[in-house]
Amino acid sequence: MAPLADFAHVPRSLVVTAWQSASGWANLVTPTTAVVTGGIALAKVRYDRYVKFIVPLMAILFVLIGVFLAIAAWLG
């Protein structure tokens, strides 16, 4: 990731933060994640109902993550 940060002229820590934010965001709906699968199984919630519930949250998080990363890139 360091060469990507150097190429984009942003701090290396920002690229790592962006990577981890995207990973966490995607893991909210990835059905192969043990935490998601186990949690919704214990709660006896079907996956399609979970996805319908989580989509608005994912949209909000997507915007917030983008704004925070843009601010960090601008300040960095």
N, CA, C and O atoms as a Maestro MAE file, in Angstrom:
{
 s_m_m2io_version
 :::
 2.0.0
}

f_m_ct {
 s_m_title
 :::
 protein
 m_atom[304] {
  # First column is atom index #
  i_m_mmod_type
  r_m_x_coord
  r_m_y_coord
  r_m_z_coord
  i_m_residue_number
  s_m_chain_name
  s_m_pdb_residue_name
  s_m_pdb_atom_name
  i_m_atomic_number
  :::
  1 25 0.820 -1.188 0.000 1 A "MET " " N  " 7
  2 3 0.000 0.000 0.000 1 A "MET " " CA " 6
  3 2 0.870 1.260 0.000 1 A "MET " " C  " 6
  4 15 0.419 2.316 -0.444 1 A "MET " " O  " 8
  5 25 2.072 1.165 0.477 2 A "ALA " " N  " 7
  6 3 2.943 2.335 0.541 2 A "ALA " " CA " 6
  7 2 3.219 2.938 -0.840 2 A "ALA " " C  " 6
  8 15 3.176 4.162 -0.971 2 A "ALA " " O  " 8
  9 25 3.501 2.140 -1.874 3 A "PRO " " N  " 7
  10 3 3.711 2.745 -3.190 3 A "PRO " " CA " 6
  11 2 2.462 3.467 -3.716 3 A "PRO " " C  " 6
  12 15 2.575 4.479 -4.407 3 A "PRO " " O  " 8
  13 25 1.286 2.950 -3.390 4 A "LEU " " N  " 7
  14 3 0.054 3.612 -3.808 4 A "LEU " " CA " 6
  15 2 -0.072 4.974 -3.128 4 A "LEU " " C  " 6
  16 15 -0.453 5.955 -3.765 4 A "LEU " " O  " 8
  17 25 0.241 5.032 -1.855 5 A "ALA " " N  " 7
  18 3 0.190 6.301 -1.128 5 A "ALA " " CA " 6
  19 2 1.204 7.287 -1.689 5 A "ALA " " C  " 6
  20 15 0.899 8.468 -1.856 5 A "ALA " " O  " 8
  21 25 2.401 6.808 -1.979 6 A "ASP " " N  " 7
  22 3 3.421 7.691 -2.540 6 A "ASP " " CA " 6
  23 2 3.001 8.203 -3.911 6 A "ASP " " C  " 6
  24 15 3.230 9.370 -4.232 6 A "ASP " " O  " 8
  25 25 2.392 7.348 -4.719 7 A "PHE " " N  " 7
  26 3 1.945 7.734 -6.051 7 A "PHE " " CA " 6
  27 2 0.837 8.787 -5.979 7 A "PHE " " C  " 6
  28 15 0.807 9.715 -6.788 7 A "PHE " " O  " 8
  29 25 -0.066 8.643 -5.017 8 A "ALA " " N  " 7
  30 3 -1.193 9.563 -4.875 8 A "ALA " " CA " 6
  31 2 -0.845 10.802 -4.066 8 A "ALA " " C  " 6
  32 15 -1.670 11.704 -3.928 8 A "ALA " " O  " 8
  33 25 0.371 10.854 -3.530 9 A "HIS " " N  " 7
  34 3 0.837 11.993 -2.723 9 A "HIS " " CA " 6
  35 2 -0.055 12.220 -1.499 9 A "HIS " " C  " 6
  36 15 -0.420 13.353 -1.183 9 A "HIS " " O  " 8
  37 25 -0.391 11.143 -0.830 10 A "VAL " " N  " 7
  38 3 -1.136 11.211 0.424 10 A "VAL " " CA " 6
  39 2 -0.350 10.444 1.480 10 A "VAL " " C  " 6
  40 15 0.479 9.596 1.149 10 A "VAL " " O  " 8
  41 25 -0.611 10.742 2.744 11 A "PRO " " N  " 7
  42 3 0.099 10.006 3.802 11 A "PRO " " CA " 6
  43 2 -0.189 8.507 3.734 11 A "PRO " " C  " 6
  44 15 -1.296 8.084 3.402 11 A "PRO " " O  " 8
  45 25 0.816 7.733 4.051 12 A "ARG " " N  " 7
  46 3 0.656 6.272 4.027 12 A "ARG " " CA " 6
  47 2 -0.417 5.810 5.009 12 A "ARG " " C  " 6
  48 15 -1.147 4.855 4.745 12 A "ARG " " O  " 8
  49 25 -0.501 6.495 6.136 13 A "SER " " N  " 7
  50 3 -1.512 6.118 7.132 13 A "SER " " CA " 6
  51 2 -2.927 6.319 6.597 13 A "SER " " C  " 6
  52 15 -3.843 5.597 6.990 13 A "SER " " O  " 8
  53 25 -3.115 7.282 5.713 14 A "LEU " " N  " 7
  54 3 -4.436 7.513 5.137 14 A "LEU " " CA " 6
  55 2 -4.857 6.353 4.226 14 A "LEU " " C  " 6
  56 15 -6.025 5.966 4.204 14 A "LEU " " O  " 8
  57 25 -3.908 5.811 3.486 15 A "VAL " " N  " 7
  58 3 -4.218 4.680 2.608 15 A "VAL " " CA " 6
  59 2 -4.591 3.458 3.444 15 A "VAL " " C  " 6
  60 15 -5.508 2.717 3.091 15 A "VAL " " O  " 8
  61 25 -3.888 3.252 4.540 16 A "VAL " " N  " 7
  62 3 -4.208 2.126 5.422 16 A "VAL " " CA " 6
  63 2 -5.582 2.324 6.049 16 A "VAL " " C  " 6
  64 15 -6.360 1.376 6.150 16 A "VAL " " O  " 8
  65 25 -5.883 3.545 6.469 17 A "THR " " N  " 7
  66 3 -7.191 3.841 7.039 17 A "THR " " CA " 6
  67 2 -8.299 3.621 6.016 17 A "THR " " C  " 6
  68 15 -9.353 3.077 6.348 17 A "THR " " O  " 8
  69 25 -8.068 4.040 4.779 18 A "ALA " " N  " 7
  70 3 -9.062 3.834 3.720 18 A "ALA " " CA " 6
  71 2 -9.284 2.340 3.476 18 A "ALA " " C  " 6
  72 15 -10.419 1.891 3.312 18 A "ALA " " O  " 8
  73 25 -8.198 1.582 3.453 19 A "TRP " " N  " 7
  74 3 -8.309 0.128 3.236 19 A "TRP " " CA " 6
  75 2 -9.119 -0.525 4.351 19 A "TRP " " C  " 6
  76 15 -10.011 -1.330 4.084 19 A "TRP " " O  " 8
  77 25 -8.811 -0.181 5.591 20 A "GLN " " N  " 7
  78 3 -9.509 -0.799 6.715 20 A "GLN " " CA " 6
  79 2 -10.966 -0.349 6.790 20 A "GLN " " C  " 6
  80 15 -11.837 -1.133 7.168 20 A "GLN " " O  " 8
  81 25 -11.234 0.887 6.440 21 A "SER " " N  " 7
  82 3 -12.616 1.359 6.429 21 A "SER " " CA " 6
  83 2 -13.433 0.601 5.389 21 A "SER " " C  " 6
  84 15 -14.559 0.183 5.657 21 A "SER " " O  " 8
  85 25 -12.866 0.428 4.214 22 A "ALA " " N  " 7
  86 3 -13.568 -0.302 3.160 22 A "ALA " " CA " 6
  87 2 -13.773 -1.764 3.542 22 A "ALA " " C  " 6
  88 15 -14.819 -2.346 3.251 22 A "ALA " " O  " 8
  89 25 -12.792 -2.346 4.183 23 A "SER " " N  " 7
  90 3 -12.911 -3.736 4.608 23 A "SER " " CA " 6
  91 2 -14.023 -3.892 5.647 23 A "SER " " C  " 6
  92 15 -14.845 -4.803 5.543 23 A "SER " " O  " 8
  93 25 -14.049 -3.028 6.622 24 A "GLY " " N  " 7
  94 3 -15.100 -3.087 7.644 24 A "GLY " " CA " 6
  95 2 -16.473 -2.832 7.073 24 A "GLY " " C  " 6
  96 15 -17.448 -3.468 7.471 24 A "GLY " " O  " 8
  97 25 -16.551 -1.889 6.129 25 A "TRP " " N  " 7
  98 3 -17.824 -1.568 5.484 25 A "TRP " " CA " 6
  99 2 -18.352 -2.768 4.704 25 A "TRP " " C  " 6
  100 15 -19.534 -3.103 4.792 25 A "TRP " " O  " 8
  101 25 -17.482 -3.403 3.952 26 A "ALA " " N  " 7
  102 3 -17.893 -4.563 3.151 26 A "ALA " " CA " 6
  103 2 -18.241 -5.755 4.030 26 A "ALA " " C  " 6
  104 15 -19.118 -6.541 3.673 26 A "ALA " " O  " 8
  105 25 -17.584 -5.909 5.155 27 A "ASN " " N  " 7
  106 3 -17.855 -7.042 6.043 27 A "ASN " " CA " 6
  107 2 -19.213 -6.967 6.731 27 A "ASN " " C  " 6
  108 15 -19.659 -7.944 7.333 27 A "ASN " " O  " 8
  109 25 -19.873 -5.814 6.646 28 A "LEU " " N  " 7
  110 3 -21.210 -5.717 7.228 28 A "LEU " " CA " 6
  111 2 -22.224 -6.584 6.492 28 A "LEU " " C  " 6
  112 15 -23.206 -7.029 7.086 28 A "LEU " " O  " 8
  113 25 -21.996 -6.825 5.212 29 A "VAL " " N  " 7
  114 3 -22.973 -7.598 4.435 29 A "VAL " " CA " 6
  115 2 -22.407 -8.879 3.850 29 A "VAL " " C  " 6
  116 15 -23.137 -9.640 3.214 29 A "VAL " " O  " 8
  117 25 -21.139 -9.128 4.050 30 A "THR " " N  " 7
  118 3 -20.538 -10.329 3.487 30 A "THR " " CA " 6
  119 2 -21.055 -11.547 4.245 30 A "THR " " C  " 6
  120 15 -20.808 -11.677 5.444 30 A "THR " " O  " 8
  121 25 -21.768 -12.437 3.563 31 A "PRO " " N  " 7
  122 3 -22.360 -13.574 4.280 31 A "PRO " " CA " 6
  123 2 -21.328 -14.615 4.719 31 A "PRO " " C  " 6
  124 15 -21.668 -15.526 5.473 31 A "PRO " " O  " 8
  125 25 -20.090 -14.503 4.269 32 A "THR " " N  " 7
  126 3 -19.082 -15.466 4.690 32 A "THR " " CA " 6
  127 2 -18.362 -15.034 5.964 32 A "THR " " C  " 6
  128 15 -17.528 -15.775 6.485 32 A "THR " " O  " 8
  129 25 -18.673 -13.857 6.462 33 A "THR " " N  " 7
  130 3 -18.087 -13.410 7.711 33 A "THR " " CA " 6
  131 2 -18.762 -14.148 8.862 33 A "THR " " C  " 6
  132 15 -19.986 -14.134 8.992 33 A "THR " " O  " 8
  133 25 -17.960 -14.780 9.679 34 A "ALA " " N  " 7
  134 3 -18.509 -15.605 10.765 34 A "ALA " " CA " 6
  135 2 -19.335 -14.781 11.744 34 A "ALA " " C  " 6
  136 15 -20.349 -15.261 12.252 34 A "ALA " " O  " 8
  137 25 -18.924 -13.569 12.010 35 A "VAL " " N  " 7
  138 3 -19.653 -12.741 12.970 35 A "VAL " " CA " 6
  139 2 -21.044 -12.407 12.432 35 A "VAL " " C  " 6
  140 15 -22.031 -12.506 13.161 35 A "VAL " " O  " 8
  141 25 -21.123 -12.012 11.164 36 A "VAL " " N  " 7
  142 3 -22.420 -11.679 10.571 36 A "VAL " " CA " 6
  143 2 -23.307 -12.912 10.509 36 A "VAL " " C  " 6
  144 15 -24.460 -12.878 10.937 36 A "VAL " " O  " 8
  145 25 -22.772 -13.990 9.979 37 A "THR " " N  " 7
  146 3 -23.557 -15.212 9.836 37 A "THR " " CA " 6
  147 2 -24.004 -15.745 11.193 37 A "THR " " C  " 6
  148 15 -25.169 -16.098 11.373 37 A "THR " " O  " 8
  149 25 -23.092 -15.801 12.128 38 A "GLY " " N  " 7
  150 3 -23.430 -16.293 13.460 38 A "GLY " " CA " 6
  151 2 -24.408 -15.395 14.186 38 A "GLY " " C  " 6
  152 15 -25.330 -15.875 14.845 38 A "GLY " " O  " 8
  153 25 -24.208 -14.081 14.066 39 A "GLY " " N  " 7
  154 3 -25.086 -13.134 14.748 39 A "GLY " " CA " 6
  155 2 -26.517 -13.182 14.246 39 A "GLY " " C  " 6
  156 15 -27.462 -13.190 15.035 39 A "GLY " " O  " 8
  157 25 -26.672 -13.215 12.927 40 A "ILE " " N  " 7
  158 3 -28.048 -13.251 12.423 40 A "ILE " " CA " 6
  159 2 -28.674 -14.630 12.610 40 A "ILE " " C  " 6
  160 15 -29.897 -14.747 12.686 40 A "ILE " " O  " 8
  161 25 -27.854 -15.670 12.684 41 A "ALA " " N  " 7
  162 3 -28.391 -17.004 12.961 41 A "ALA " " CA " 6
  163 2 -28.880 -17.091 14.410 41 A "ALA " " C  " 6
  164 15 -29.942 -17.651 14.684 41 A "ALA " " O  " 8
  165 25 -28.099 -16.534 15.323 42 A "LEU " " N  " 7
  166 3 -28.521 -16.535 16.727 42 A "LEU " " CA " 6
  167 2 -29.778 -15.699 16.938 42 A "LEU " " C  " 6
  168 15 -30.626 -16.037 17.764 42 A "LEU " " O  " 8
  169 25 -29.893 -14.613 16.190 43 A "ALA " " N  " 7
  170 3 -31.059 -13.750 16.314 43 A "ALA " " CA " 6
  171 2 -32.261 -14.285 15.532 43 A "ALA " " C  " 6
  172 15 -33.360 -13.735 15.612 43 A "ALA " " O  " 8
  173 25 -32.037 -15.366 14.775 44 A "LYS " " N  " 7
  174 3 -33.085 -15.976 13.957 44 A "LYS " " CA " 6
  175 2 -33.678 -14.971 12.967 44 A "LYS " " C  " 6
  176 15 -34.893 -14.867 12.803 44 A "LYS " " O  " 8
  177 25 -32.771 -14.234 12.313 45 A "VAL " " N  " 7
  178 3 -33.159 -13.273 11.292 45 A "VAL " " CA " 6
  179 2 -32.693 -13.806 9.951 45 A "VAL " " C  " 6
  180 15 -31.549 -14.244 9.826 45 A "VAL " " O  " 8
  181 25 -33.556 -13.779 8.948 46 A "ARG " " N  " 7
  182 3 -33.141 -14.219 7.624 46 A "ARG " " CA " 6
  183 2 -32.185 -13.205 7.020 46 A "ARG " " C  " 6
  184 15 -32.233 -12.017 7.339 46 A "ARG " " O  " 8
  185 25 -31.321 -13.688 6.152 47 A "TYR " " N  " 7
  186 3 -30.287 -12.819 5.579 47 A "TYR " " CA " 6
  187 2 -30.888 -11.694 4.736 47 A "TYR " " C  " 6
  188 15 -30.381 -10.572 4.760 47 A "TYR " " O  " 8
  189 25 -31.952 -11.974 3.997 48 A "ASP " " N  " 7
  190 3 -32.549 -10.922 3.168 48 A "ASP " " CA " 6
  191 2 -33.154 -9.812 4.027 48 A "ASP " " C  " 6
  192 15 -33.105 -8.643 3.645 48 A "ASP " " O  " 8
  193 25 -33.716 -10.159 5.167 49 A "ARG " " N  " 7
  194 3 -34.236 -9.132 6.091 49 A "ARG " " CA " 6
  195 2 -33.094 -8.327 6.688 49 A "ARG " " C  " 6
  196 15 -33.216 -7.115 6.865 49 A "ARG " " O  " 8
  197 25 -31.991 -8.986 6.999 50 A "TYR " " N  " 7
  198 3 -30.816 -8.302 7.535 50 A "TYR " " CA " 6
  199 2 -30.279 -7.297 6.518 50 A "TYR " " C  " 6
  200 15 -29.950 -6.165 6.873 50 A "TYR " " O  " 8
  201 25 -30.190 -7.709 5.262 51 A "VAL " " N  " 7
  202 3 -29.661 -6.820 4.224 51 A "VAL " " CA " 6
  203 2 -30.580 -5.611 4.040 51 A "VAL " " C  " 6
  204 15 -30.094 -4.489 3.902 51 A "VAL " " O  " 8
  205 25 -31.889 -5.819 4.037 52 A "LYS " " N  " 7
  206 3 -32.820 -4.695 3.914 52 A "LYS " " CA " 6
  207 2 -32.664 -3.724 5.084 52 A "LYS " " C  " 6
  208 15 -32.817 -2.514 4.917 52 A "LYS " " O  " 8
  209 25 -32.363 -4.252 6.255 53 A "PHE " " N  " 7
  210 3 -32.181 -3.418 7.439 53 A "PHE " " CA " 6
  211 2 -30.862 -2.652 7.383 53 A "PHE " " C  " 6
  212 15 -30.808 -1.496 7.803 53 A "PHE " " O  " 8
  213 25 -29.803 -3.273 6.876 54 A "ILE " " N  " 7
  214 3 -28.467 -2.710 6.948 54 A "ILE " " CA " 6
  215 2 -28.149 -1.755 5.797 54 A "ILE " " C  " 6
  216 15 -27.223 -0.953 5.915 54 A "ILE " " O  " 8
  217 25 -28.888 -1.820 4.694 55 A "VAL " " N  " 7
  218 3 -28.591 -0.986 3.524 55 A "VAL " " CA " 6
  219 2 -28.621 0.516 3.849 55 A "VAL " " C  " 6
  220 15 -27.704 1.222 3.429 55 A "VAL " " O  " 8
  221 25 -29.611 1.040 4.565 56 A "PRO " " N  " 7
  222 3 -29.554 2.478 4.899 56 A "PRO " " CA " 6
  223 2 -28.330 2.842 5.743 56 A "PRO " " C  " 6
  224 15 -27.723 3.893 5.538 56 A "PRO " " O  " 8
  225 25 -27.974 1.986 6.677 57 A "LEU " " N  " 7
  226 3 -26.777 2.226 7.479 57 A "LEU " " CA " 6
  227 2 -25.535 2.223 6.607 57 A "LEU " " C  " 6
  228 15 -24.644 3.052 6.791 57 A "LEU " " O  " 8
  229 25 -25.472 1.306 5.667 58 A "MET " " N  " 7
  230 3 -24.308 1.245 4.780 58 A "MET " " CA " 6
  231 2 -24.206 2.496 3.921 58 A "MET " " C  " 6
  232 15 -23.102 2.977 3.664 58 A "MET " " O  " 8
  233 25 -25.325 3.024 3.477 59 A "ALA " " N  " 7
  234 3 -25.302 4.256 2.685 59 A "ALA " " CA " 6
  235 2 -24.778 5.426 3.517 59 A "ALA " " C  " 6
  236 15 -23.965 6.219 3.043 59 A "ALA " " O  " 8
  237 25 -25.246 5.524 4.744 60 A "ILE " " N  " 7
  238 3 -24.777 6.597 5.633 60 A "ILE " " CA " 6
  239 2 -23.290 6.445 5.906 60 A "ILE " " C  " 6
  240 15 -22.543 7.422 5.840 60 A "ILE " " O  " 8
  241 25 -22.852 5.222 6.214 61 A "LEU " " N  " 7
  242 3 -21.435 4.981 6.480 61 A "LEU " " CA " 6
  243 2 -20.573 5.262 5.255 61 A "LEU " " C  " 6
  244 15 -19.467 5.786 5.388 61 A "LEU " " O  " 8
  245 25 -21.063 4.921 4.067 62 A "PHE " " N  " 7
  246 3 -20.330 5.176 2.835 62 A "PHE " " CA " 6
  247 2 -20.065 6.666 2.665 62 A "PHE " " C  " 6
  248 15 -18.951 7.073 2.335 62 A "PHE " " O  " 8
  249 25 -21.080 7.465 2.890 63 A "VAL " " N  " 7
  250 3 -20.931 8.917 2.762 63 A "VAL " " CA " 6
  251 2 -19.984 9.454 3.837 63 A "VAL " " C  " 6
  252 15 -19.093 10.250 3.540 63 A "VAL " " O  " 8
  253 25 -20.173 9.023 5.066 64 A "LEU " " N  " 7
  254 3 -19.319 9.505 6.163 64 A "LEU " " CA " 6
  255 2 -17.856 9.121 5.965 64 A "LEU " " C  " 6
  256 15 -16.961 9.944 6.155 64 A "LEU " " O  " 8
  257 25 -17.623 7.884 5.588 65 A "ILE " " N  " 7
  258 3 -16.253 7.439 5.357 65 A "ILE " " CA " 6
  259 2 -15.622 8.256 4.237 65 A "ILE " " C  " 6
  260 15 -14.471 8.680 4.347 65 A "ILE " " O  " 8
  261 25 -16.367 8.476 3.165 66 A "GLY " " N  " 7
  262 3 -15.853 9.278 2.053 66 A "GLY " " CA " 6
  263 2 -15.530 10.698 2.470 66 A "GLY " " C  " 6
  264 15 -14.499 11.244 2.078 66 A "GLY " " O  " 8
  265 25 -16.408 11.302 3.266 67 A "VAL " " N  " 7
  266 3 -16.177 12.677 3.727 67 A "VAL " " CA " 6
  267 2 -14.945 12.736 4.627 67 A "VAL " " C  " 6
  268 15 -14.095 13.609 4.455 67 A "VAL " " O  " 8
  269 25 -14.845 11.826 5.572 68 A "PHE " " N  " 7
  270 3 -13.705 11.839 6.482 68 A "PHE " " CA " 6
  271 2 -12.391 11.578 5.766 68 A "PHE " " C  " 6
  272 15 -11.379 12.201 6.087 68 A "PHE " " O  " 8
  273 25 -12.391 10.669 4.803 69 A "LEU " " N  " 7
  274 3 -11.177 10.406 4.055 69 A "LEU " " CA " 6
  275 2 -10.800 11.580 3.163 69 A "LEU " " C  " 6
  276 15 -9.617 11.874 2.987 69 A "LEU " " O  " 8
  277 25 -11.803 12.255 2.598 70 A "ALA " " N  " 7
  278 3 -11.524 13.449 1.782 70 A "ALA " " CA " 6
  279 2 -10.937 14.572 2.634 70 A "ALA " " C  " 6
  280 15 -10.006 15.257 2.209 70 A "ALA " " O  " 8
  281 25 -11.473 14.755 3.816 71 A "ILE " " N  " 7
  282 3 -10.940 15.778 4.721 71 A "ILE " " CA " 6
  283 2 -9.509 15.435 5.123 71 A "ILE " " C  " 6
  284 15 -8.637 16.304 5.147 71 A "ILE " " O  " 8
  285 25 -9.276 14.171 5.437 72 A "ALA " " N  " 7
  286 3 -7.921 13.744 5.820 72 A "ALA " " CA " 6
  287 2 -6.928 13.912 4.673 72 A "ALA " " C  " 6
  288 15 -5.781 14.298 4.894 72 A "ALA " " O  " 8
  289 25 -7.366 13.623 3.458 73 A "ALA " " N  " 7
  290 3 -6.489 13.793 2.307 73 A "ALA " " CA " 6
  291 2 -6.213 15.277 2.056 73 A "ALA " " C  " 6
  292 15 -5.102 15.657 1.686 73 A "ALA " " O  " 8
  293 25 -7.228 16.103 2.259 74 A "TRP " " N  " 7
  294 3 -7.056 17.528 2.045 74 A "TRP " " CA " 6
  295 2 -6.120 18.144 3.102 74 A "TRP " " C  " 6
  296 15 -5.307 19.014 2.792 74 A "TRP " " O  " 8
  297 25 -6.250 17.679 4.348 75 A "LEU " " N  " 7
  298 3 -5.401 18.200 5.417 75 A "LEU " " CA " 6
  299 2 -4.002 17.591 5.405 75 A "LEU " " C  " 6
  300 15 -3.045 18.194 5.892 75 A "LEU " " O  " 8
  301 25 -3.896 16.384 4.840 76 A "GLY " " N  " 7
  302 3 -2.636 15.655 4.856 76 A "GLY " " CA " 6
  303 2 -1.708 16.152 3.823 76 A "GLY " " C  " 6
  304 15 -0.594 15.645 3.699 76 A "GLY " " O  " 8
  :::
 }
 m_bond[303] {
  # First column is bond index #
  i_m_from
  i_m_to
  i_m_order
  :::
  1 1 2 1
  2 2 3 1
  3 3 4 2
  4 3 5 1
  5 5 6 1
  6 6 7 1
  7 7 8 2
  8 7 9 1
  9 9 10 1
  10 10 11 1
  11 11 12 2
  12 11 13 1
  13 13 14 1
  14 14 15 1
  15 15 16 2
  16 15 17 1
  17 17 18 1
  18 18 19 1
  19 19 20 2
  20 19 21 1
  21 21 22 1
  22 22 23 1
  23 23 24 2
  24 23 25 1
  25 25 26 1
  26 26 27 1
  27 27 28 2
  28 27 29 1
  29 29 30 1
  30 30 31 1
  31 31 32 2
  32 31 33 1
  33 33 34 1
  34 34 35 1
  35 35 36 2
  36 35 37 1
  37 37 38 1
  38 38 39 1
  39 39 40 2
  40 39 41 1
  41 41 42 1
  42 42 43 1
  43 43 44 2
  44 43 45 1
  45 45 46 1
  46 46 47 1
  47 47 48 2
  48 47 49 1
  49 49 50 1
  50 50 51 1
  51 51 52 2
  52 51 53 1
  53 53 54 1
  54 54 55 1
  55 55 56 2
  56 55 57 1
  57 57 58 1
  58 58 59 1
  59 59 60 2
  60 59 61 1
  61 61 62 1
  62 62 63 1
  63 63 64 2
  64 63 65 1
  65 65 66 1
  66 66 67 1
  67 67 68 2
  68 67 69 1
  69 69 70 1
  70 70 71 1
  71 71 72 2
  72 71 73 1
  73 73 74 1
  74 74 75 1
  75 75 76 2
  76 75 77 1
  77 77 78 1
  78 78 79 1
  79 79 80 2
  80 79 81 1
  81 81 82 1
  82 82 83 1
  83 83 84 2
  84 83 85 1
  85 85 86 1
  86 86 87 1
  87 87 88 2
  88 87 89 1
  89 89 90 1
  90 90 91 1
  91 91 92 2
  92 91 93 1
  93 93 94 1
  94 94 95 1
  95 95 96 2
  96 95 97 1
  97 97 98 1
  98 98 99 1
  99 99 100 2
  100 99 101 1
  101 101 102 1
  102 102 103 1
  103 103 104 2
  104 103 105 1
  105 105 106 1
  106 106 107 1
  107 107 108 2
  108 107 109 1
  109 109 110 1
  110 110 111 1
  111 111 112 2
  112 111 113 1
  113 113 114 1
  114 114 115 1
  115 115 116 2
  116 115 117 1
  117 117 118 1
  118 118 119 1
  119 119 120 2
  120 119 121 1
  121 121 122 1
  122 122 123 1
  123 123 124 2
  124 123 125 1
  125 125 126 1
  126 126 127 1
  127 127 128 2
  128 127 129 1
  129 129 130 1
  130 130 131 1
  131 131 132 2
  132 131 133 1
  133 133 134 1
  134 134 135 1
  135 135 136 2
  136 135 137 1
  137 137 138 1
  138 138 139 1
  139 139 140 2
  140 139 141 1
  141 141 142 1
  142 142 143 1
  143 143 144 2
  144 143 145 1
  145 145 146 1
  146 146 147 1
  147 147 148 2
  148 147 149 1
  149 149 150 1
  150 150 151 1
  151 151 152 2
  152 151 153 1
  153 153 154 1
  154 154 155 1
  155 155 156 2
  156 155 157 1
  157 157 158 1
  158 158 159 1
  159 159 160 2
  160 159 161 1
  161 161 162 1
  162 162 163 1
  163 163 164 2
  164 163 165 1
  165 165 166 1
  166 166 167 1
  167 167 168 2
  168 167 169 1
  169 169 170 1
  170 170 171 1
  171 171 172 2
  172 171 173 1
  173 173 174 1
  174 174 175 1
  175 175 176 2
  176 175 177 1
  177 177 178 1
  178 178 179 1
  179 179 180 2
  180 179 181 1
  181 181 182 1
  182 182 183 1
  183 183 184 2
  184 183 185 1
  185 185 186 1
  186 186 187 1
  187 187 188 2
  188 187 189 1
  189 189 190 1
  190 190 191 1
  191 191 192 2
  192 191 193 1
  193 193 194 1
  194 194 195 1
  195 195 196 2
  196 195 197 1
  197 197 198 1
  198 198 199 1
  199 199 200 2
  200 199 201 1
  201 201 202 1
  202 202 203 1
  203 203 204 2
  204 203 205 1
  205 205 206 1
  206 206 207 1
  207 207 208 2
  208 207 209 1
  209 209 210 1
  210 210 211 1
  211 211 212 2
  212 211 213 1
  213 213 214 1
  214 214 215 1
  215 215 216 2
  216 215 217 1
  217 217 218 1
  218 218 219 1
  219 219 220 2
  220 219 221 1
  221 221 222 1
  222 222 223 1
  223 223 224 2
  224 223 225 1
  225 225 226 1
  226 226 227 1
  227 227 228 2
  228 227 229 1
  229 229 230 1
  230 230 231 1
  231 231 232 2
  232 231 233 1
  233 233 234 1
  234 234 235 1
  235 235 236 2
  236 235 237 1
  237 237 238 1
  238 238 239 1
  239 239 240 2
  240 239 241 1
  241 241 242 1
  242 242 243 1
  243 243 244 2
  244 243 245 1
  245 245 246 1
  246 246 247 1
  247 247 248 2
  248 247 249 1
  249 249 250 1
  250 250 251 1
  251 251 252 2
  252 251 253 1
  253 253 254 1
  254 254 255 1
  255 255 256 2
  256 255 257 1
  257 257 258 1
  258 258 259 1
  259 259 260 2
  260 259 261 1
  261 261 262 1
  262 262 263 1
  263 263 264 2
  264 263 265 1
  265 265 266 1
  266 266 267 1
  267 267 268 2
  268 267 269 1
  269 269 270 1
  270 270 271 1
  271 271 272 2
  272 271 273 1
  273 273 274 1
  274 274 275 1
  275 275 276 2
  276 275 277 1
  277 277 278 1
  278 278 279 1
  279 279 280 2
  280 279 281 1
  281 281 282 1
  282 282 283 1
  283 283 284 2
  284 283 285 1
  285 285 286 1
  286 286 287 1
  287 287 288 2
  288 287 289 1
  289 289 290 1
  290 290 291 1
  291 291 292 2
  292 291 293 1
  293 293 294 1
  294 294 295 1
  295 295 296 2
  296 295 297 1
  297 297 298 1
  298 298 299 1
  299 299 300 2
  300 299 301 1
  301 301 302 1
  302 302 303 1
  303 303 304 2
  :::
 }
}
